[in-house]
Amino acid sequence: MRLKNNKGKVHFIMVAGKDFVQNEMGINAANTLIEKGEVTESKQFEGYPICVDGKYFFEGTWSKKKRKLLHPQRLSREIRPNRDNAQ
């Protein structure tokens, strides 16, 4: 996931009772909410795919990080014990 940075701020939609409020907050404050809350992907609001605790919807892009897989030969080298240090 990646927040859309607009001059150090990010637009968000927040649940306020039965209504929704649109505003902006600092990128650092948004990152703190994301770190401390439960983050899910949302399709409730177009352009706001990042949902935190079912209350905050942040503007940005949702993408899962791709993990780089090790090549099998490289992996086997890392698993083998180091013969130089073996006694």
Distance bins in CASP14 RR format, pairs under 12 A and 6 or more apart:
PFRMAT RR
TARGET T0000
AUTHOR 0000-0000-0000
RMODE 2
METHOD distances of the structure
MODEL  1
1 10 0 0 0 0 0 1 0 0 0 0 0
1 30 0 0 0 0 0 1 0 0 0 0 0
1 31 0 0 0 0 0 1 0 0 0 0 0
1 34 1 0 0 1 0 0 0 0 0 0 0
1 35 0 0 0 0 0 1 0 0 0 0 0
1 39 1 0 0 1 0 0 0 0 0 0 0
1 40 0 0 0 0 0 1 0 0 0 0 0
1 41 0 0 0 0 1 0 0 0 0 0 0
1 42 0 0 0 0 0 1 0 0 0 0 0
1 48 0 0 0 0 0 1 0 0 0 0 0
1 49 1 0 0 1 0 0 0 0 0 0 0
1 50 1 0 1 0 0 0 0 0 0 0 0
1 51 0 0 0 0 0 1 0 0 0 0 0
1 52 0 0 0 0 0 1 0 0 0 0 0
1 58 0 0 0 0 1 0 0 0 0 0 0
1 59 0 0 0 0 0 1 0 0 0 0 0
1 60 1 0 0 1 0 0 0 0 0 0 0
1 61 1 0 0 1 0 0 0 0 0 0 0
1 62 1 0 1 0 0 0 0 0 0 0 0
1 63 1 0 0 1 0 0 0 0 0 0 0
1 64 0 0 0 0 1 0 0 0 0 0 0
1 65 0 0 0 0 1 0 0 0 0 0 0
2 10 0 0 0 0 0 1 0 0 0 0 0
2 27 0 0 0 0 0 1 0 0 0 0 0
2 30 0 0 0 0 0 1 0 0 0 0 0
2 31 0 0 0 0 0 1 0 0 0 0 0
2 34 0 0 0 0 0 1 0 0 0 0 0
2 49 0 0 0 0 1 0 0 0 0 0 0
2 50 0 0 0 0 1 0 0 0 0 0 0
2 58 0 0 0 0 1 0 0 0 0 0 0
2 59 0 0 0 0 0 1 0 0 0 0 0
2 60 1 0 1 0 0 0 0 0 0 0 0
2 61 1 0 1 0 0 0 0 0 0 0 0
2 62 0 0 0 0 1 0 0 0 0 0 0
2 63 1 0 0 1 0 0 0 0 0 0 0
2 64 0 0 0 0 0 1 0 0 0 0 0
2 65 0 0 0 0 0 1 0 0 0 0 0
3 9 0 0 0 0 1 0 0 0 0 0 0
3 10 1 0 1 0 0 0 0 0 0 0 0
3 11 0 0 0 0 1 0 0 0 0 0 0
3 12 0 0 0 0 1 0 0 0 0 0 0
3 24 0 0 0 0 0 1 0 0 0 0 0
3 25 0 0 0 0 0 1 0 0 0 0 0
3 26 0 0 0 0 1 0 0 0 0 0 0
3 27 1 0 0 1 0 0 0 0 0 0 0
3 28 0 0 0 0 0 1 0 0 0 0 0
3 29 0 0 0 0 0 1 0 0 0 0 0
3 30 1 0 1 0 0 0 0 0 0 0 0
3 31 1 0 0 1 0 0 0 0 0 0 0
3 32 0 0 0 0 0 1 0 0 0 0 0
3 33 0 0 0 0 0 1 0 0 0 0 0
3 34 1 0 0 1 0 0 0 0 0 0 0
3 39 0 0 0 0 0 1 0 0 0 0 0
3 47 0 0 0 0 0 1 0 0 0 0 0
3 48 0 0 0 0 0 1 0 0 0 0 0
3 49 0 0 0 0 0 1 0 0 0 0 0
3 50 1 0 0 1 0 0 0 0 0 0 0
3 52 0 0 0 0 0 1 0 0 0 0 0
3 56 0 0 0 0 0 1 0 0 0 0 0
3 57 0 0 0 0 0 1 0 0 0 0 0
3 58 1 0 1 0 0 0 0 0 0 0 0
3 59 1 0 0 1 0 0 0 0 0 0 0
3 60 1 0 1 0 0 0 0 0 0 0 0
3 61 0 0 0 0 1 0 0 0 0 0 0
3 62 0 0 0 0 0 1 0 0 0 0 0
4 10 1 0 0 1 0 0 0 0 0 0 0
4 11 1 0 0 1 0 0 0 0 0 0 0
4 12 0 0 0 0 0 1 0 0 0 0 0
4 24 0 0 0 0 0 1 0 0 0 0 0
4 26 0 0 0 0 0 1 0 0 0 0 0
4 27 0 0 0 0 1 0 0 0 0 0 0
4 30 0 0 0 0 0 1 0 0 0 0 0
4 47 0 0 0 0 1 0 0 0 0 0 0
4 48 0 0 0 0 1 0 0 0 0 0 0
4 49 0 0 0 0 0 1 0 0 0 0 0
4 50 0 0 0 0 1 0 0 0 0 0 0
4 58 1 0 0 1 0 0 0 0 0 0 0
4 59 1 0 1 0 0 0 0 0 0 0 0
4 60 1 0 1 0 0 0 0 0 0 0 0
4 61 1 0 0 1 0 0 0 0 0 0 0
4 62 0 0 0 0 0 1 0 0 0 0 0
5 11 0 0 0 0 0 1 0 0 0 0 0
5 24 0 0 0 0 0 1 0 0 0 0 0
5 25 0 0 0 0 0 1 0 0 0 0 0
5 26 0 0 0 0 1 0 0 0 0 0 0
5 27 1 0 1 0 0 0 0 0 0 0 0
5 28 0 0 0 0 0 1 0 0 0 0 0
5 30 0 0 0 0 1 0 0 0 0 0 0
5 31 0 0 0 0 0 1 0 0 0 0 0
5 58 0 0 0 0 0 1 0 0 0 0 0
5 59 0 0 0 0 1 0 0 0 0 0 0
5 60 0 0 0 0 1 0 0 0 0 0 0
5 61 0 0 0 0 0 1 0 0 0 0 0
6 12 0 0 0 0 0 1 0 0 0 0 0
6 24 1 0 0 1 0 0 0 0 0 0 0
6 25 0 0 0 0 0 1 0 0 0 0 0
6 26 0 0 0 0 1 0 0 0 0 0 0
6 27 0 0 0 0 1 0 0 0 0 0 0
6 30 0 0 0 0 0 1 0 0 0 0 0
6 58 0 0 0 0 0 1 0 0 0 0 0
6 59 0 0 0 0 1 0 0 0 0 0 0
6 60 0 0 0 0 0 1 0 0 0 0 0
7 24 0 0 0 0 1 0 0 0 0 0 0
7 26 0 0 0 0 1 0 0 0 0 0 0
7 27 0 0 0 0 1 0 0 0 0 0 0
8 24 0 0 0 0 1 0 0 0 0 0 0
8 25 0 0 0 0 1 0 0 0 0 0 0
8 26 1 0 1 0 0 0 0 0 0 0 0
8 27 1 0 1 0 0 0 0 0 0 0 0
8 28 0 0 0 0 1 0 0 0 0 0 0
8 29 0 0 0 0 0 1 0 0 0 0 0
8 30 0 0 0 0 1 0 0 0 0 0 0
8 31 0 0 0 0 0 1 0 0 0 0 0
9 23 0 0 0 0 1 0 0 0 0 0 0
9 24 1 0 1 0 0 0 0 0 0 0 0
9 25 1 0 0 1 0 0 0 0 0 0 0
9 26 1 0 1 0 0 0 0 0 0 0 0
9 27 1 0 0 1 0 0 0 0 0 0 0
9 28 0 0 0 0 1 0 0 0 0 0 0
9 29 0 0 0 0 1 0 0 0 0 0 0
9 30 0 0 0 0 1 0 0 0 0 0 0
9 58 0 0 0 0 0 1 0 0 0 0 0
9 59 0 0 0 0 1 0 0 0 0 0 0
10 22 0 0 0 0 0 1 0 0 0 0 0
10 23 0 0 0 0 0 1 0 0 0 0 0
10 24 1 0 0 1 0 0 0 0 0 0 0
10 25 1 0 0 1 0 0 0 0 0 0 0
10 26 1 0 0 1 0 0 0 0 0 0 0
10 27 1 0 1 0 0 0 0 0 0 0 0
10 28 0 0 0 0 1 0 0 0 0 0 0
10 29 0 0 0 0 1 0 0 0 0 0 0
10 30 1 0 1 0 0 0 0 0 0 0 0
10 31 0 0 0 0 1 0 0 0 0 0 0
10 32 0 0 0 0 0 1 0 0 0 0 0
10 33 0 0 0 0 0 1 0 0 0 0 0
10 34 0 0 0 0 0 1 0 0 0 0 0
10 47 0 0 0 0 0 1 0 0 0 0 0
10 48 0 0 0 0 0 1 0 0 0 0 0
10 50 0 0 0 0 1 0 0 0 0 0 0
10 52 0 0 0 0 0 1 0 0 0 0 0
10 56 0 0 0 0 0 1 0 0 0 0 0
10 57 0 0 0 0 0 1 0 0 0 0 0
10 58 1 0 1 0 0 0 0 0 0 0 0
10 59 1 0 1 0 0 0 0 0 0 0 0
10 60 1 0 0 1 0 0 0 0 0 0 0
10 61 0 0 0 0 0 1 0 0 0 0 0
11 21 0 0 0 0 0 1 0 0 0 0 0
11 22 1 0 0 1 0 0 0 0 0 0 0
11 23 1 0 0 1 0 0 0 0 0 0 0
11 24 1 0 1 0 0 0 0 0 0 0 0
11 25 0 0 0 0 1 0 0 0 0 0 0
11 26 0 0 0 0 0 1 0 0 0 0 0
11 27 0 0 0 0 0 1 0 0 0 0 0
11 30 0 0 0 0 1 0 0 0 0 0 0
11 45 0 0 0 0 0 1 0 0 0 0 0
11 47 0 0 0 0 1 0 0 0 0 0 0
11 48 1 0 0 1 0 0 0 0 0 0 0
11 50 0 0 0 0 0 1 0 0 0 0 0
11 56 0 0 0 0 0 1 0 0 0 0 0
11 57 0 0 0 0 1 0 0 0 0 0 0
11 58 1 0 0 1 0 0 0 0 0 0 0
11 59 1 0 1 0 0 0 0 0 0 0 0
11 60 0 0 0 0 1 0 0 0 0 0 0
12 20 0 0 0 0 0 1 0 0 0 0 0
12 21 0 0 0 0 1 0 0 0 0 0 0
12 22 1 0 0 1 0 0 0 0 0 0 0
12 23 1 0 0 1 0 0 0 0 0 0 0
12 24 1 0 0 1 0 0 0 0 0 0 0
12 25 1 0 0 1 0 0 0 0 0 0 0
12 26 0 0 0 0 1 0 0 0 0 0 0
12 27 0 0 0 0 0 1 0 0 0 0 0
12 29 0 0 0 0 1 0 0 0 0 0 0
12 30 1 0 0 1 0 0 0 0 0 0 0
12 33 0 0 0 0 1 0 0 0 0 0 0
12 34 0 0 0 0 0 1 0 0 0 0 0
12 42 0 0 0 0 0 1 0 0 0 0 0
12 45 0 0 0 0 1 0 0 0 0 0 0
12 47 0 0 0 0 0 1 0 0 0 0 0
12 48 1 0 0 1 0 0 0 0 0 0 0
12 49 0 0 0 0 0 1 0 0 0 0 0
12 50 0 0 0 0 1 0 0 0 0 0 0
12 51 0 0 0 0 0 1 0 0 0 0 0
12 52 0 0 0 0 1 0 0 0 0 0 0
12 54 0 0 0 0 0 1 0 0 0 0 0
12 55 0 0 0 0 1 0 0 0 0 0 0
12 56 1 0 1 0 0 0 0 0 0 0 0
12 57 1 0 0 1 0 0 0 0 0 0 0
12 58 1 0 1 0 0 0 0 0 0 0 0
12 59 1 0 0 1 0 0 0 0 0 0 0
12 60 0 0 0 0 1 0 0 0 0 0 0
13 19 0 0 0 0 0 1 0 0 0 0 0
13 20 1 0 1 0 0 0 0 0 0 0 0
13 21 1 0 0 1 0 0 0 0 0 0 0
13 22 1 0 1 0 0 0 0 0 0 0 0
13 23 0 0 0 0 1 0 0 0 0 0 0
13 24 0 0 0 0 0 1 0 0 0 0 0
13 25 0 0 0 0 0 1 0 0 0 0 0
13 42 0 0 0 0 1 0 0 0 0 0 0
13 44 0 0 0 0 1 0 0 0 0 0 0
13 45 1 0 1 0 0 0 0 0 0 0 0
13 46 0 0 0 0 0 1 0 0 0 0 0
13 47 0 0 0 0 1 0 0 0 0 0 0
13 48 1 0 1 0 0 0 0 0 0 0 0
13 49 0 0 0 0 0 1 0 0 0 0 0
13 50 0 0 0 0 0 1 0 0 0 0 0
13 51 0 0 0 0 1 0 0 0 0 0 0
13 52 0 0 0 0 0 1 0 0 0 0 0
13 54 0 0 0 0 0 1 0 0 0 0 0
13 55 0 0 0 0 1 0 0 0 0 0 0
13 56 1 0 0 1 0 0 0 0 0 0 0
13 57 1 0 1 0 0 0 0 0 0 0 0
13 58 0 0 0 0 1 0 0 0 0 0 0
13 59 0 0 0 0 1 0 0 0 0 0 0
13 60 0 0 0 0 0 1 0 0 0 0 0
14 20 1 0 0 1 0 0 0 0 0 0 0
14 21 1 0 1 0 0 0 0 0 0 0 0
14 22 1 0 0 1 0 0 0 0 0 0 0
14 23 1 0 0 1 0 0 0 0 0 0 0
14 24 0 0 0 0 0 1 0 0 0 0 0
14 25 0 0 0 0 1 0 0 0 0 0 0
14 30 0 0 0 0 0 1 0 0 0 0 0
14 33 0 0 0 0 0 1 0 0 0 0 0
14 45 0 0 0 0 0 1 0 0 0 0 0
14 48 0 0 0 0 0 1 0 0 0 0 0
14 51 0 0 0 0 0 1 0 0 0 0 0
14 52 0 0 0 0 1 0 0 0 0 0 0
14 53 0 0 0 0 0 1 0 0 0 0 0
14 54 0 0 0 0 1 0 0 0 0 0 0
14 55 1 0 0 1 0 0 0 0 0 0 0
14 56 1 0 1 0 0 0 0 0 0 0 0
14 57 1 0 0 1 0 0 0 0 0 0 0
14 58 0 0 0 0 1 0 0 0 0 0 0
15 21 0 0 0 0 1 0 0 0 0 0 0
15 22 0 0 0 0 0 1 0 0 0 0 0
15 42 0 0 0 0 0 1 0 0 0 0 0
15 44 0 0 0 0 0 1 0 0 0 0 0
15 45 0 0 0 0 0 1 0 0 0 0 0
15 48 0 0 0 0 0 1 0 0 0 0 0
15 51 0 0 0 0 1 0 0 0 0 0 0
15 52 0 0 0 0 0 1 0 0 0 0 0
15 53 0 0 0 0 1 0 0 0 0 0 0
15 54 1 0 0 1 0 0 0 0 0 0 0
15 55 1 0 1 0 0 0 0 0 0 0 0
15 56 1 0 0 1 0 0 0 0 0 0 0
15 57 0 0 0 0 1 0 0 0 0 0 0
16 22 0 0 0 0 0 1 0 0 0 0 0
16 23 0 0 0 0 0 1 0 0 0 0 0
16 55 0 0 0 0 1 0 0 0 0 0 0
16 56 0 0 0 0 0 1 0 0 0 0 0
17 55 0 0 0 0 1 0 0 0 0 0 0
20 44 0 0 0 0 1 0 0 0 0 0 0
20 45 0 0 0 0 1 0 0 0 0 0 0
20 48 0 0 0 0 0 1 0 0 0 0 0
20 54 0 0 0 0 0 1 0 0 0 0 0
20 55 0 0 0 0 0 1 0 0 0 0 0
20 56 0 0 0 0 0 1 0 0 0 0 0
20 57 0 0 0 0 1 0 0 0 0 0 0
21 55 0 0 0 0 0 1 0 0 0 0 0
21 56 0 0 0 0 0 1 0 0 0 0 0
21 57 0 0 0 0 0 1 0 0 0 0 0
22 45 0 0 0 0 1 0 0 0 0 0 0
22 47 0 0 0 0 0 1 0 0 0 0 0
22 48 0 0 0 0 1 0 0 0 0 0 0
22 56 0 0 0 0 0 1 0 0 0 0 0
22 57 0 0 0 0 1 0 0 0 0 0 0
22 58 0 0 0 0 0 1 0 0 0 0 0
22 59 0 0 0 0 1 0 0 0 0 0 0
23 29 0 0 0 0 0 1 0 0 0 0 0
23 30 0 0 0 0 0 1 0 0 0 0 0
23 56 0 0 0 0 0 1 0 0 0 0 0
23 57 0 0 0 0 0 1 0 0 0 0 0
23 58 0 0 0 0 0 1 0 0 0 0 0
23 59 0 0 0 0 0 1 0 0 0 0 0
24 30 0 0 0 0 1 0 0 0 0 0 0
24 56 0 0 0 0 0 1 0 0 0 0 0
24 58 0 0 0 0 0 1 0 0 0 0 0
24 59 0 0 0 0 1 0 0 0 0 0 0
25 31 0 0 0 0 0 1 0 0 0 0 0
25 32 0 0 0 0 1 0 0 0 0 0 0
25 33 0 0 0 0 1 0 0 0 0 0 0
25 34 0 0 0 0 0 1 0 0 0 0 0
25 52 0 0 0 0 0 1 0 0 0 0 0
25 56 0 0 0 0 1 0 0 0 0 0 0
25 58 0 0 0 0 1 0 0 0 0 0 0
25 59 0 0 0 0 0 1 0 0 0 0 0
26 32 0 0 0 0 1 0 0 0 0 0 0
26 33 0 0 0 0 0 1 0 0 0 0 0
26 58 0 0 0 0 0 1 0 0 0 0 0
27 33 0 0 0 0 0 1 0 0 0 0 0
27 34 0 0 0 0 0 1 0 0 0 0 0
27 58 0 0 0 0 1 0 0 0 0 0 0
27 59 0 0 0 0 0 1 0 0 0 0 0
27 60 0 0 0 0 0 1 0 0 0 0 0
28 34 0 0 0 0 0 1 0 0 0 0 0
28 35 0 0 0 0 0 1 0 0 0 0 0
29 35 0 0 0 0 0 1 0 0 0 0 0
29 36 0 0 0 0 0 1 0 0 0 0 0
29 52 0 0 0 0 0 1 0 0 0 0 0
29 56 0 0 0 0 0 1 0 0 0 0 0
29 58 0 0 0 0 0 1 0 0 0 0 0
30 36 0 0 0 0 0 1 0 0 0 0 0
30 37 0 0 0 0 0 1 0 0 0 0 0
30 39 0 0 0 0 0 1 0 0 0 0 0
30 48 0 0 0 0 0 1 0 0 0 0 0
30 50 0 0 0 0 1 0 0 0 0 0 0
30 52 0 0 0 0 1 0 0 0 0 0 0
30 56 1 0 0 1 0 0 0 0 0 0 0
30 57 0 0 0 0 0 1 0 0 0 0 0
30 58 1 0 1 0 0 0 0 0 0 0 0
30 59 0 0 0 0 1 0 0 0 0 0 0
30 60 0 0 0 0 0 1 0 0 0 0 0
31 37 0 0 0 0 0 1 0 0 0 0 0
31 39 0 0 0 0 0 1 0 0 0 0 0
31 50 0 0 0 0 0 1 0 0 0 0 0
31 52 0 0 0 0 0 1 0 0 0 0 0
31 56 0 0 0 0 0 1 0 0 0 0 0
31 58 0 0 0 0 1 0 0 0 0 0 0
32 52 0 0 0 0 0 1 0 0 0 0 0
32 56 0 0 0 0 0 1 0 0 0 0 0
33 39 0 0 0 0 1 0 0 0 0 0 0
33 50 0 0 0 0 1 0 0 0 0 0 0
33 51 0 0 0 0 0 1 0 0 0 0 0
33 52 1 0 1 0 0 0 0 0 0 0 0
33 53 1 0 0 1 0 0 0 0 0 0 0
33 54 0 0 0 0 0 1 0 0 0 0 0
33 55 0 0 0 0 1 0 0 0 0 0 0
33 56 1 0 0 1 0 0 0 0 0 0 0
33 57 0 0 0 0 0 1 0 0 0 0 0
33 58 0 0 0 0 1 0 0 0 0 0 0
34 40 0 0 0 0 0 1 0 0 0 0 0
34 50 1 0 0 1 0 0 0 0 0 0 0
34 51 0 0 0 0 0 1 0 0 0 0 0
34 52 1 0 1 0 0 0 0 0 0 0 0
34 53 0 0 0 0 1 0 0 0 0 0 0
34 56 0 0 0 0 1 0 0 0 0 0 0
34 57 0 0 0 0 0 1 0 0 0 0 0
34 58 1 0 0 1 0 0 0 0 0 0 0
34 60 0 0 0 0 0 1 0 0 0 0 0
35 52 0 0 0 0 1 0 0 0 0 0 0
36 52 0 0 0 0 1 0 0 0 0 0 0
36 53 0 0 0 0 1 0 0 0 0 0 0
36 56 0 0 0 0 0 1 0 0 0 0 0
37 50 0 0 0 0 0 1 0 0 0 0 0
37 51 0 0 0 0 0 1 0 0 0 0 0
37 52 1 0 1 0 0 0 0 0 0 0 0
37 53 1 0 1 0 0 0 0 0 0 0 0
37 54 0 0 0 0 1 0 0 0 0 0 0
37 55 0 0 0 0 1 0 0 0 0 0 0
37 56 0 0 0 0 1 0 0 0 0 0 0
37 58 0 0 0 0 0 1 0 0 0 0 0
38 50 0 0 0 0 0 1 0 0 0 0 0
38 51 0 0 0 0 1 0 0 0 0 0 0
38 52 1 0 0 1 0 0 0 0 0 0 0
38 53 1 0 1 0 0 0 0 0 0 0 0
38 54 1 0 0 1 0 0 0 0 0 0 0
38 55 0 0 0 0 0 1 0 0 0 0 0
38 56 0 0 0 0 0 1 0 0 0 0 0
39 49 0 0 0 0 0 1 0 0 0 0 0
39 50 1 0 0 1 0 0 0 0 0 0 0
39 51 1 0 0 1 0 0 0 0 0 0 0
39 52 1 0 1 0 0 0 0 0 0 0 0
39 53 0 0 0 0 1 0 0 0 0 0 0
39 54 0 0 0 0 1 0 0 0 0 0 0
39 55 0 0 0 0 0 1 0 0 0 0 0
39 56 0 0 0 0 1 0 0 0 0 0 0
39 57 0 0 0 0 0 1 0 0 0 0 0
39 58 0 0 0 0 1 0 0 0 0 0 0
39 62 0 0 0 0 1 0 0 0 0 0 0
39 64 0 0 0 0 0 1 0 0 0 0 0
40 49 0 0 0 0 1 0 0 0 0 0 0
40 50 0 0 0 0 1 0 0 0 0 0 0
40 51 1 0 1 0 0 0 0 0 0 0 0
40 52 0 0 0 0 1 0 0 0 0 0 0
40 53 0 0 0 0 1 0 0 0 0 0 0
40 54 1 0 0 1 0 0 0 0 0 0 0
40 55 0 0 0 0 0 1 0 0 0 0 0
40 56 0 0 0 0 0 1 0 0 0 0 0
40 57 0 0 0 0 0 1 0 0 0 0 0
40 58 0 0 0 0 0 1 0 0 0 0 0
40 62 0 0 0 0 1 0 0 0 0 0 0
41 47 0 0 0 0 0 1 0 0 0 0 0
41 48 0 0 0 0 0 1 0 0 0 0 0
41 49 1 0 1 0 0 0 0 0 0 0 0
41 50 1 0 0 1 0 0 0 0 0 0 0
41 51 1 0 0 1 0 0 0 0 0 0 0
41 52 0 0 0 0 0 1 0 0 0 0 0
41 54 0 0 0 0 0 1 0 0 0 0 0
41 57 0 0 0 0 0 1 0 0 0 0 0
41 58 0 0 0 0 0 1 0 0 0 0 0
41 60 0 0 0 0 0 1 0 0 0 0 0
41 61 0 0 0 0 0 1 0 0 0 0 0
41 62 1 0 1 0 0 0 0 0 0 0 0
41 63 0 0 0 0 1 0 0 0 0 0 0
41 64 0 0 0 0 1 0 0 0 0 0 0
42 48 1 0 0 1 0 0 0 0 0 0 0
42 49 1 0 1 0 0 0 0 0 0 0 0
42 50 1 0 0 1 0 0 0 0 0 0 0
42 51 1 1 0 0 0 0 0 0 0 0 0
42 52 0 0 0 0 1 0 0 0 0 0 0
42 53 0 0 0 0 0 1 0 0 0 0 0
42 54 1 0 0 1 0 0 0 0 0 0 0
42 55 0 0 0 0 0 1 0 0 0 0 0
42 56 0 0 0 0 1 0 0 0 0 0 0
42 57 1 0 1 0 0 0 0 0 0 0 0
42 58 0 0 0 0 1 0 0 0 0 0 0
42 59 0 0 0 0 0 1 0 0 0 0 0
42 60 0 0 0 0 0 1 0 0 0 0 0
42 62 0 0 0 0 1 0 0 0 0 0 0
43 49 1 0 0 1 0 0 0 0 0 0 0
43 50 0 0 0 0 0 1 0 0 0 0 0
43 51 0 0 0 0 1 0 0 0 0 0 0
43 57 0 0 0 0 0 1 0 0 0 0 0
43 62 0 0 0 0 1 0 0 0 0 0 0
44 50 0 0 0 0 0 1 0 0 0 0 0
44 51 1 0 0 1 0 0 0 0 0 0 0
44 54 0 0 0 0 1 0 0 0 0 0 0
44 55 0 0 0 0 0 1 0 0 0 0 0
44 56 0 0 0 0 0 1 0 0 0 0 0
44 57 1 0 0 1 0 0 0 0 0 0 0
45 51 0 0 0 0 1 0 0 0 0 0 0
45 54 0 0 0 0 0 1 0 0 0 0 0
45 56 0 0 0 0 0 1 0 0 0 0 0
45 57 1 0 1 0 0 0 0 0 0 0 0
45 58 0 0 0 0 1 0 0 0 0 0 0
45 59 0 0 0 0 1 0 0 0 0 0 0
45 60 0 0 0 0 0 1 0 0 0 0 0
46 57 0 0 0 0 0 1 0 0 0 0 0
46 59 0 0 0 0 0 1 0 0 0 0 0
46 60 0 0 0 0 0 1 0 0 0 0 0
47 57 0 0 0 0 1 0 0 0 0 0 0
47 58 0 0 0 0 1 0 0 0 0 0 0
47 59 1 0 1 0 0 0 0 0 0 0 0
47 60 1 0 0 1 0 0 0 0 0 0 0
47 61 0 0 0 0 1 0 0 0 0 0 0
47 62 0 0 0 0 1 0 0 0 0 0 0
48 54 0 0 0 0 0 1 0 0 0 0 0
48 56 0 0 0 0 1 0 0 0 0 0 0
48 57 1 0 1 0 0 0 0 0 0 0 0
48 58 1 0 0 1 0 0 0 0 0 0 0
48 59 1 0 1 0 0 0 0 0 0 0 0
48 60 1 0 0 1 0 0 0 0 0 0 0
48 61 0 0 0 0 0 1 0 0 0 0 0
48 62 0 0 0 0 1 0 0 0 0 0 0
49 57 1 0 0 1 0 0 0 0 0 0 0
49 58 0 0 0 0 1 0 0 0 0 0 0
49 59 0 0 0 0 1 0 0 0 0 0 0
49 60 1 0 0 1 0 0 0 0 0 0 0
49 61 1 0 0 1 0 0 0 0 0 0 0
49 62 1 0 1 0 0 0 0 0 0 0 0
49 63 0 0 0 0 1 0 0 0 0 0 0
49 64 0 0 0 0 0 1 0 0 0 0 0
50 56 0 0 0 0 1 0 0 0 0 0 0
50 57 1 0 0 1 0 0 0 0 0 0 0
50 58 1 0 1 0 0 0 0 0 0 0 0
50 59 1 0 0 1 0 0 0 0 0 0 0
50 60 1 0 0 1 0 0 0 0 0 0 0
50 61 0 0 0 0 1 0 0 0 0 0 0
50 62 1 0 0 1 0 0 0 0 0 0 0
50 63 0 0 0 0 0 1 0 0 0 0 0
51 57 1 0 1 0 0 0 0 0 0 0 0
51 58 1 0 0 1 0 0 0 0 0 0 0
51 59 0 0 0 0 0 1 0 0 0 0 0
51 60 0 0 0 0 0 1 0 0 0 0 0
51 62 0 0 0 0 1 0 0 0 0 0 0
52 58 1 0 0 1 0 0 0 0 0 0 0
68 74 0 0 0 0 0 1 0 0 0 0 0
68 75 0 0 0 0 0 1 0 0 0 0 0
69 75 0 0 0 0 1 0 0 0 0 0 0
70 76 0 0 0 0 1 0 0 0 0 0 0
70 77 0 0 0 0 1 0 0 0 0 0 0
70 78 1 0 0 1 0 0 0 0 0 0 0
70 79 0 0 0 0 0 1 0 0 0 0 0
71 77 0 0 0 0 1 0 0 0 0 0 0
71 78 0 0 0 0 0 1 0 0 0 0 0
72 78 0 0 0 0 0 1 0 0 0 0 0
72 79 0 0 0 0 0 1 0 0 0 0 0
73 79 0 0 0 0 0 1 0 0 0 0 0
73 80 0 0 0 0 0 1 0 0 0 0 0
74 80 0 0 0 0 0 1 0 0 0 0 0
77 83 0 0 0 0 0 1 0 0 0 0 0
80 86 0 0 0 0 0 1 0 0 0 0 0
81 87 0 0 0 0 0 1 0 0 0 0 0
END
